[in-house]
Amino acid sequence: MSIPSLVDSSLAPEGEHTVVLTSLARREAHDWAAESKRFTELLVDELDSIFPGFRESSTVVVTASPPTFERAAAVREGAIYGWEMTPQQTASGRLTHETPIDGLYLSGAWTQQGHSCLRTLVSGEQVARRVLAATDGEDPIPSFRPSHLPALAT
């Protein structure tokens, strides 16, 4: 669960929030046309059991299933985390940030650092730093890393 409107209030009407519930599911495991509503109800029920009143205070519920991601992002079988997590497709087995086209960089779950929200965020930070370095820009990205930890490789 994430609540992006806590960081950016423009993502929801005043006095409300945007809540994103995410659950992994295999594309071929379900007939999504028939099961999407049931799956959504299960997720909302689970959240309502943790935060009573969530369901009744929700004004809009939108569902995205693997076929949604397959259509919207043109990813095979709705793969929201990029390549399969095999030794050949992790770390340096993923696409690098640089491309043969000057000024074009790649970032996200399909590239190095890999899948997951944190790794995708790190991938974006690394590309932003490359762009800033290439343009002699001042680095506006604060370091969230405690000083006793080593810097991430770029």
Backbone bond lengths (Angstrom), bond angles and torsions (degrees), N, CA, C in turn:
res aa  C-N    CA-C-N  psi(-1)  N-CA   C-N-CA  omega(-1)  CA-C   N-CA-C  phi
1 M - - - 1.446 - - 1.518 108.29 -
2 S 1.310 115.71 135.30 1.455 120.62 172.12 1.526 108.13 -135.56
3 I 1.313 115.20 154.21 1.463 121.45 -178.74 1.526 107.45 -129.28
4 P 1.332 117.32 80.19 1.464 119.92 -174.99 1.528 114.22 -62.96
5 S 1.318 118.50 -23.36 1.465 120.63 -179.71 1.531 112.09 -71.04
6 L 1.327 117.92 -11.08 1.470 119.51 173.13 1.525 110.21 -70.55
7 V 1.326 116.47 -27.02 1.459 122.03 179.46 1.524 111.18 -93.67
8 D 1.339 116.03 -37.28 1.459 121.53 -178.59 1.522 108.51 -131.58
9 S 1.330 116.34 98.19 1.471 121.15 -174.72 1.526 113.22 -64.72
10 S 1.326 117.59 -14.66 1.467 119.34 179.35 1.532 112.20 -73.19
11 L 1.321 117.40 -6.14 1.465 120.97 -178.94 1.527 113.41 -83.87
12 A 1.325 116.88 0.59 1.472 120.73 178.61 1.528 108.75 -151.51
13 P 1.329 116.45 156.32 1.473 118.72 175.11 1.524 110.39 -60.44
14 E 1.320 116.09 155.63 1.463 120.95 -179.80 1.532 110.55 -54.49
15 G 1.326 115.67 132.36 1.464 121.48 179.64 1.518 114.21 83.58
16 E 1.332 117.50 -0.37 1.467 121.25 179.19 1.524 109.72 -122.81
17 H 1.325 115.66 172.66 1.455 121.12 179.07 1.516 110.72 -135.83
18 T 1.316 114.80 157.19 1.453 121.98 172.67 1.525 106.92 -99.65
19 V 1.321 116.64 122.55 1.459 122.21 -179.91 1.522 107.66 -116.25
20 V 1.324 115.71 129.67 1.463 120.73 179.70 1.529 108.05 -114.42
21 L 1.323 115.24 118.38 1.466 121.38 175.57 1.518 107.70 -102.12
22 T 1.301 117.18 131.03 1.458 120.93 -178.86 1.516 109.54 -126.72
23 S 1.298 115.60 136.80 1.456 121.83 176.42 1.520 108.09 -142.83
24 L 1.298 116.93 140.24 1.459 120.06 177.65 1.520 109.95 -78.94
25 A 1.314 115.39 143.92 1.467 121.00 177.32 1.518 108.47 -156.03
26 R 1.291 116.00 140.24 1.469 120.14 178.19 1.528 109.53 -77.13
27 R 1.300 115.86 137.47 1.461 122.12 -178.24 1.525 111.11 -58.09
28 E 1.325 116.73 -47.34 1.463 120.57 -174.74 1.532 113.13 -81.21
29 A 1.319 117.36 -5.33 1.468 120.26 -176.16 1.525 113.23 -76.04
30 H 1.311 117.25 -14.96 1.466 119.62 -175.32 1.519 111.06 -141.50
31 D 1.310 114.66 154.45 1.454 121.43 167.33 1.528 104.06 -86.72
32 W 1.333 116.97 91.82 1.459 120.91 -169.76 1.518 113.09 -63.41
33 A 1.301 118.47 -30.92 1.466 119.67 177.89 1.528 109.93 -60.32
34 A 1.322 116.26 -37.11 1.464 120.95 -179.18 1.526 112.35 -89.06
35 E 1.322 118.19 -30.79 1.461 122.08 -170.34 1.527 115.86 -98.78
36 S 1.309 118.21 -12.70 1.455 120.77 -173.78 1.531 113.01 -56.37
37 K 1.321 116.92 -47.17 1.467 120.22 -179.44 1.532 111.18 -62.97
38 R 1.347 117.36 -43.23 1.463 120.79 179.33 1.524 110.88 -63.06
39 F 1.321 116.60 -43.15 1.458 121.24 179.85 1.533 110.48 -62.26
40 T 1.334 116.99 -42.35 1.459 121.96 177.33 1.519 110.54 -60.83
41 E 1.327 116.80 -44.43 1.465 120.94 179.15 1.528 111.34 -60.69
42 L 1.327 116.77 -39.76 1.471 120.11 178.17 1.528 111.36 -62.15
43 L 1.337 116.39 -43.06 1.461 119.67 179.09 1.530 111.60 -65.82
44 V 1.320 116.70 -44.96 1.467 120.16 179.79 1.530 110.22 -65.58
45 D 1.326 118.29 -39.54 1.470 121.37 176.23 1.521 110.90 -58.71
46 E 1.330 115.90 -44.00 1.469 120.44 -179.83 1.519 110.79 -62.12
47 L 1.325 117.16 -45.39 1.457 120.30 179.39 1.524 111.06 -66.56
48 D 1.320 117.40 -38.62 1.463 121.48 178.73 1.531 111.26 -64.98
49 S 1.340 117.26 -29.74 1.471 119.41 177.80 1.531 111.06 -71.58
50 I 1.319 116.37 -26.25 1.468 121.07 178.72 1.525 110.55 -88.22
51 F 1.334 115.83 -40.34 1.461 122.61 179.55 1.523 108.56 -121.34
52 P 1.348 117.41 82.39 1.474 120.35 -177.65 1.535 111.39 -53.26
53 G 1.311 115.35 135.02 1.453 121.54 -179.95 1.517 113.02 96.72
54 F 1.349 116.75 -6.21 1.464 119.21 -179.62 1.525 110.71 -58.24
55 R 1.326 116.56 -48.68 1.460 120.58 -176.94 1.528 111.29 -59.24
56 E 1.316 117.41 -48.89 1.469 119.43 -175.72 1.529 112.82 -70.75
57 S 1.342 117.50 -20.64 1.465 118.95 178.79 1.527 112.33 -93.19
58 S 1.323 117.59 -3.80 1.471 120.90 178.33 1.519 109.99 -76.72
59 T 1.331 116.21 132.06 1.461 119.75 -179.06 1.525 111.98 -100.73
60 V 1.324 117.93 -30.27 1.460 122.12 -179.92 1.526 107.70 -140.41
61 V 1.322 117.00 134.67 1.463 121.96 175.01 1.520 107.18 -126.77
62 V 1.323 115.35 123.06 1.463 122.15 179.45 1.514 107.59 -121.14
63 T 1.319 116.32 136.34 1.455 121.06 -177.52 1.524 110.97 -114.13
64 A 1.321 114.98 139.39 1.462 121.44 171.75 1.522 107.08 -127.78
65 S 1.299 116.23 126.13 1.463 122.18 -179.11 1.529 108.93 -113.33
66 P 1.319 118.54 174.06 1.469 118.99 177.60 1.531 114.26 -49.92
67 P 1.339 120.12 -42.69 1.474 117.96 176.91 1.539 113.20 -62.01
68 T 1.342 117.15 -30.39 1.464 120.82 176.80 1.522 110.02 -62.21
69 F 1.339 115.95 -48.19 1.462 119.86 179.96 1.523 111.36 -67.62
70 E 1.316 115.66 -34.07 1.458 120.23 178.03 1.531 110.11 -60.95
71 R 1.337 116.62 -44.19 1.463 121.56 179.78 1.527 111.60 -73.47
72 A 1.312 116.88 -49.34 1.463 121.45 -171.84 1.525 113.22 -72.04
73 A 1.319 116.89 -37.12 1.464 119.73 -175.85 1.519 113.05 -110.36
74 A 1.325 116.72 0.44 1.467 121.77 -179.67 1.519 111.67 55.58
75 V 1.334 116.16 41.12 1.464 120.61 177.66 1.519 109.72 -106.07
76 R 1.305 115.96 139.56 1.465 122.07 -176.84 1.526 110.35 -59.63
77 E 1.308 115.61 126.07 1.460 124.02 176.80 1.530 113.40 55.37
78 G 1.328 116.94 25.32 1.462 120.59 176.79 1.510 113.89 71.25
79 A 1.310 118.05 29.77 1.471 123.00 -175.41 1.525 111.04 -68.64
80 I 1.320 117.93 96.61 1.460 120.94 -176.94 1.521 113.15 -76.90
81 Y 1.331 118.13 -14.43 1.464 120.21 -178.00 1.520 112.97 -108.22
82 G 1.298 118.58 14.67 1.451 120.33 176.17 1.510 112.67 82.60
83 W 1.329 114.75 -148.42 1.460 120.86 -175.69 1.516 112.05 -58.57
84 E 1.308 115.02 158.86 1.459 121.14 175.14 1.527 109.03 -61.43
85 M 1.321 116.51 145.55 1.463 120.43 -178.00 1.531 110.24 -86.06
86 T 1.318 116.42 75.66 1.459 122.98 174.53 1.523 107.30 -112.63
87 P 1.322 117.74 160.30 1.477 118.52 179.31 1.532 113.31 -54.35
88 Q 1.320 117.53 -33.48 1.461 120.71 -179.39 1.533 112.61 -73.29
89 Q 1.330 116.86 -19.48 1.456 120.12 -174.79 1.520 113.06 -116.74
90 T 1.319 117.06 24.66 1.460 120.63 176.14 1.519 109.14 -116.71
91 A 1.301 115.79 164.22 1.467 123.48 177.21 1.521 111.42 46.49
92 S 1.334 117.77 -117.30 1.466 120.69 -175.54 1.526 112.52 -70.71
93 G 1.336 118.69 -6.51 1.462 121.62 176.43 1.522 112.52 -79.67
94 R 1.305 116.95 -5.02 1.466 121.16 178.17 1.521 110.39 -96.53
95 L 1.308 116.43 169.42 1.459 121.41 179.00 1.524 110.52 -60.25
96 T 1.332 116.71 143.59 1.465 120.75 176.30 1.527 109.31 -81.49
97 H 1.311 115.86 167.62 1.463 120.41 179.78 1.524 112.04 -72.85
98 E 1.337 116.96 -32.77 1.461 120.79 -178.20 1.529 110.72 -82.75
99 T 1.323 114.65 152.12 1.465 121.02 175.28 1.530 108.05 -129.42
100 P 1.319 117.88 167.50 1.471 119.88 176.61 1.536 113.27 -68.08
101 I 1.328 116.85 -11.19 1.468 121.02 -178.83 1.524 108.95 -93.54
102 D 1.316 116.45 119.74 1.463 122.20 -178.06 1.532 110.81 -56.58
103 G 1.315 115.52 126.63 1.461 120.68 177.91 1.514 115.17 85.59
104 L 1.338 118.42 -2.67 1.464 121.36 178.19 1.521 108.88 -103.68
105 Y 1.324 116.14 121.69 1.456 122.71 -179.46 1.527 108.97 -121.22
106 L 1.309 116.06 155.88 1.460 121.72 178.27 1.517 109.43 -114.44
107 S 1.321 115.78 142.52 1.457 121.32 179.01 1.519 108.60 -148.76
108 G 1.310 117.19 152.37 1.453 120.78 175.09 1.516 113.02 126.88
109 A 1.322 115.90 -171.44 1.459 122.60 -174.41 1.521 112.85 -65.36
110 W 1.323 117.46 -21.87 1.461 120.82 -178.06 1.526 111.54 -85.59
111 T 1.320 116.83 -8.41 1.459 120.95 -176.18 1.524 110.35 -112.37
112 Q 1.333 115.23 179.16 1.454 119.48 173.88 1.523 106.54 -66.04
113 Q 1.096 124.32 130.82 1.430 151.09 24.70 1.521 115.33 -88.89
114 G 1.289 118.32 -18.65 1.452 119.46 177.40 1.508 113.96 112.78
115 H 1.344 115.02 -164.34 1.464 120.70 -174.09 1.522 111.23 -79.93
116 S 1.275 115.75 168.56 1.463 129.93 179.40 1.521 109.04 98.62
117 C 1.301 114.50 154.59 1.468 120.09 -178.14 1.521 110.71 -59.13
118 L 1.330 117.41 -46.33 1.462 120.58 -177.19 1.528 111.21 -63.67
119 R 1.331 117.30 -47.52 1.469 119.63 -178.77 1.527 111.32 -65.17
120 T 1.322 117.24 -36.27 1.458 120.23 177.83 1.527 110.11 -66.93
121 L 1.325 117.06 -38.92 1.465 121.75 176.25 1.523 110.05 -62.56
122 V 1.327 117.60 -44.90 1.464 121.84 178.52 1.528 109.88 -61.94
123 S 1.325 117.33 -42.04 1.466 121.99 177.84 1.532 109.78 -57.81
124 G 1.314 117.01 -45.74 1.466 121.18 178.43 1.519 112.32 -63.56
125 E 1.330 116.54 -41.01 1.461 120.62 178.22 1.528 110.35 -62.83
126 Q 1.333 116.97 -42.83 1.462 120.45 179.91 1.525 111.46 -62.79
127 V 1.320 117.13 -41.28 1.465 120.01 178.59 1.526 109.86 -68.14
128 A 1.318 118.27 -41.44 1.467 120.56 178.35 1.523 110.76 -59.24
129 R 1.310 117.04 -41.41 1.471 119.99 177.94 1.527 111.42 -65.93
130 R 1.328 117.82 -38.13 1.470 120.76 176.94 1.524 110.83 -62.80
131 V 1.332 116.08 -44.94 1.463 120.40 179.69 1.526 109.93 -61.90
132 L 1.322 116.98 -44.79 1.461 120.31 179.53 1.525 111.33 -62.72
133 A 1.326 116.70 -41.63 1.467 120.34 178.89 1.522 110.49 -64.63
134 A 1.325 116.49 -39.23 1.462 120.58 -178.95 1.526 112.04 -69.21
135 T 1.325 117.52 -23.86 1.462 121.09 -178.35 1.526 112.06 -107.66
136 D 1.333 116.18 12.01 1.468 122.13 -178.15 1.525 112.00 55.17
137 G 1.326 115.26 29.59 1.463 119.71 179.40 1.516 111.98 -78.71
138 E 1.300 115.06 154.72 1.459 120.14 175.44 1.518 107.58 -77.34
139 D 1.305 117.34 140.42 1.461 121.67 -174.74 1.535 110.65 -77.78
140 P 1.361 118.14 103.56 1.467 120.57 -179.61 1.526 112.77 -86.38
141 I 1.334 117.43 -1.54 1.463 120.42 -175.73 1.524 109.13 -86.09
142 P 1.326 117.73 116.91 1.464 119.04 -179.57 1.525 110.38 -71.49
143 S 1.295 115.33 155.05 1.460 119.90 176.66 1.523 108.04 -89.21
144 F 1.324 116.28 125.01 1.455 121.08 178.18 1.520 110.30 -99.90
145 R 1.323 116.43 5.16 1.450 122.85 -175.33 1.524 108.91 -88.37
146 P 1.336 117.65 126.54 1.463 118.83 175.36 1.526 110.13 -57.74
147 S 1.316 117.42 144.69 1.464 121.71 -173.49 1.525 112.77 -62.28
148 H 1.318 119.82 -21.11 1.461 120.45 -178.91 1.539 112.96 -82.66
149 L 1.350 117.77 -5.60 1.454 120.69 177.94 1.518 110.12 -97.28
150 P 1.342 116.92 146.22 1.473 118.94 179.09 1.528 110.83 -69.31
151 A 1.319 115.31 153.89 1.468 120.95 177.63 1.523 109.77 -68.29
152 L 1.345 116.02 150.06 1.458 120.90 175.89 1.511 109.55 -73.26
153 A 1.329 116.43 144.25 1.462 120.83 177.03 1.513 109.13 -67.90
154 T 1.314 117.05 139.44 1.471 120.32 177.57 1.494 110.60 -111.80
